[in-house]
Amino acid sequence: MLGIPRRYSNFVFGVIQSGLTSLIAAGIASFPATGATVFLAHWMVSWLIAWAAMLPIVLLAAPAIRAFSLRLTREESGGQA
């Protein structure tokens, strides 16, 4: 693998998560484009814009979302399903 230090795993997660989410959303938004070439061109441009917008939001929001999700959930007791 790349050998990125583990302490940066939150940032790596944010980059991957925001990239994948914006890729899918841009593809859905580009779907009405006519023709495969127009669709691909529109999709890639839309994705790059969406990713550039979402990456800082995801990186800044992830710690708050993680803390909020921990408040909404509880540890499961050991012996029962």
C-alpha positions as CSV (number, residue, x, y, z in Angstrom):
1,M,0.0,0.0,0.0
2,L,1.0,3.7,0.1
3,G,2.4,3.5,3.7
4,I,0.5,6.6,4.9
5,P,0.9,6.8,8.7
6,R,-2.2,5.5,10.6
7,R,-2.7,8.9,12.4
8,Y,-3.9,10.2,9.0
9,S,-6.5,7.5,8.6
10,N,-9.4,10.0,9.3
11,F,-8.2,12.2,6.4
12,V,-7.8,9.2,4.1
13,F,-11.3,8.0,5.0
14,G,-12.7,11.5,4.3
15,V,-11.0,11.7,0.9
16,I,-12.3,8.3,-0.2
17,Q,-15.8,8.8,1.2
18,S,-16.2,12.3,-0.3
19,G,-14.8,11.1,-3.6
20,L,-17.1,8.1,-3.9
21,T,-20.2,10.0,-2.7
22,S,-19.6,12.9,-5.1
23,L,-18.8,10.5,-8.0
24,I,-22.2,8.7,-7.5
25,A,-24.1,12.0,-7.1
26,A,-22.5,13.6,-10.1
27,G,-23.3,10.5,-12.2
28,I,-26.9,10.6,-11.2
29,A,-27.1,14.3,-11.9
30,S,-25.4,13.8,-15.3
31,F,-27.6,10.9,-16.4
32,P,-30.0,13.0,-18.5
33,A,-27.1,14.0,-20.8
34,T,-27.6,12.8,-24.4
35,G,-24.9,10.4,-25.7
36,A,-22.2,8.6,-23.9
37,T,-19.4,11.1,-24.7
38,V,-21.5,14.0,-23.4
39,F,-22.5,12.0,-20.3
40,L,-18.9,11.1,-19.5
41,A,-17.6,14.6,-20.0
42,H,-20.4,16.2,-17.9
43,W,-20.0,13.5,-15.2
44,M,-16.2,14.0,-14.8
45,V,-16.5,17.8,-14.7
46,S,-19.4,17.7,-12.2
47,W,-17.6,15.1,-10.1
48,L,-14.4,17.2,-9.8
49,I,-16.5,20.3,-8.8
50,A,-18.6,18.3,-6.3
51,W,-15.5,16.6,-4.8
52,A,-13.7,19.9,-4.4
53,A,-16.8,21.3,-2.6
54,M,-17.4,18.2,-0.4
55,L,-13.9,17.2,0.7
56,P,-13.4,20.1,3.2
57,I,-17.0,19.6,4.5
58,V,-16.5,15.9,5.1
59,L,-13.2,16.4,6.8
60,L,-14.5,19.0,9.1
61,A,-17.9,17.3,9.8
62,A,-16.6,13.7,10.3
63,P,-15.4,14.2,13.9
64,A,-18.7,15.8,14.9
65,I,-20.8,13.1,13.1
66,R,-18.7,10.4,14.8
67,A,-19.3,12.0,18.3
68,F,-23.0,12.4,17.6
69,S,-23.4,8.8,16.4
70,L,-21.6,7.6,19.6
71,R,-24.1,9.6,21.7
72,L,-27.0,8.0,19.8
73,T,-25.8,4.5,20.3
74,R,-24.8,2.3,23.2
75,E,-22.4,-0.6,23.8
76,E,-24.0,-4.0,23.5
77,S,-24.0,-6.2,26.6
78,G,-21.6,-9.1,26.4
79,G,-23.7,-12.3,26.5
80,Q,-27.0,-11.6,24.8
81,A,-27.9,-11.0,21.1
